[in-house]
């Protein structure tokens, strides 16, 4: 029997909320006050990489990880990091 869409949406929403909380804790921030934009060092920490690796990804377009340029500074939206992590997650099944 197929899982109702409401359950799938709820599960996805819950998983995304938990991931957002994990990101905040990994950065030592309050999950309720997580900024919309993270700098390259913070984003690298979330992805367990170095800022230099993210720079290489940007220049080579190796991964589709959107970023925001503000002058010379590079920022990453938390929502884009969440999307990136979700797209790179394999072997997850939805249970009803």
C-alpha positions, 0 to 999 in steps of 0.5 A: 500500500502506498504511503500517504503524501502527508506522511512523506511530507511530514517525514521529509520535513522532520528530517530536514528540521533535524538536519538543520538542527545538526548544522546549527549544533555543529557550528555552535549556534542556536538552531532557532537563530541560524543565519540564512547565509553561512561563510565558506568556513562555516559551510565547509565545516558543515560538509566536513571539508575545507574552504579550499575544497569548496573553492575548487568545487566552485571553480571547476563546477564539480558539484552543483552547490549554489553560492552567493557572491557579495563583493569578494566574499562567498556565502552559502544559503543554509537551504542550499546546503540542506538541498545539497546534502539531501541530493547526495544522500543514498540508501534512504527509504521512507517507512510508513 
